[in-house]
Amino acid sequence: MHTIGRFAPSPSGRMHLGNVLCALLAWLSARRQNGRYLLRIEDLDAMRCPRRYADLILDDLRWLGLDWDGEVPYQSERAAVYETYETMLRGKGLLYPCFCSRAALHAASAPHLSDGRVVYAGTCRGLTAEQAAEKWKTRAPATRVRVPDETVSFTDGVFGAYSENLARECGDFIIRRSDGVFAYQLAVVVDDALSGVTEVVRGADLLSSTPRQIWLHRLFGFPPPAFFHIPLLCDHDGRRLSKRDEDLDLGRLRQRFSPEQVVGALAYAAGLTERPEPAAARELIPHFSWARIPRRDLFLPDLFR
């Protein structure tokens, strides 16, 4: 099967080194297999994701030497596509309106997992049509999908075997927000499937969302892709990088380093090279292997101090 990988950033800010590492490893994996590498802009919430940040992402990827194949779709322009699959779920009787506030969802009485995730308690699952209509008068609802008492298992390309019971460890999840914006869980499944993606590379913080996405893939009749969740990149104090770390975003780093320095340092952090020496992305293709990627958090090389 021809490999199709992808990088799907959310343009809510400038890319930081953790984003770049994900883009690099996804690109190396696809190119090592002579596959295609797609780029998708996940700007579902257009208010939080101004187009100028998307333009900067494209420019940064070109600067890094990470090319892509085909046109770049923007999720903010694909609501009609997602509505088709929302209608499919509604036709199966799996959707219901949820009027719970954020505060209610995080109340102490709600089920919490050991990692802090909140499992939806099903508060609105059994509302009658009359009860829902009454709540509609004061609050627009989000839309949730009912999940079965089913365990979904898969083998991650980095972390190995992973299982999750949808009812106990996930709960009914939102596929459309109360403001009408489609949720990540639905959009990512539809877009990956329709673009033929066979390999998803992303951060380990999204590992727990994979079983519900695999369930949606199967529900829609799509074959799920292979998943590779990479360890998160931390600064020298062990703090995981975020878009709030402006000193480590591409805007600042491009003023101090060459693309080869950035790529070489990240390849070293990921275990692909023995020394943090400058390297062009294409030079790393013959040396790439998922077996080299560790399961622990990764740390920035001294270059970025």
Sequence and secondary structure as in RCSB ss.txt:
>XXXX:A:sequence
MHTIGRFAPSPSGRMHLGNVLCALLAWLSARRQNGRYLLRIEDLDAMRCPRRYADLILDDLRWLGLDWDGEVPYQ
SERAAVYETYETMLRGKGLLYPCFCSRAALHAASAPHLSDGRVVYAGTCRGLTAEQAAEKWKTRAPATRVRVPDE
TVSFTDGVFGAYSENLARECGDFIIRRSDGVFAYQLAVVVDDALSGVTEVVRGADLLSSTPRQIWLHRLFGFPPP
AFFHIPLLCDHDGRRLSKRDEDLDLGRLRQRFSPEQVVGALAYAAGLTERPEPAAARELIPHFSWARIPRRDLFL
PDLFR
>XXXX:A:secstr
   EEEE    SS  BHHHHHHHHHHHHHHHHTT EEEE B  SSTTTS HHHHHHHHHHHHHHT    S   BG
GG HHHHHHHHHHHHHTT EEEE   HHHHTSTTS B TTS B    TTTT  HHHHHHHHTT   EEEE   S 
EEEEEETTTEEEEEEHHHHT SEEEE TTS B HHHHHHHHHHHTT  EEEEEGGGGGGHHHHHHHHHHHT    
EEEEE  EE TTS B  TT GGGBHHHHHHH  HHHHHHHHHHHTTSSSS     HHHHGGG  GGGS SS EE 
 GGG 
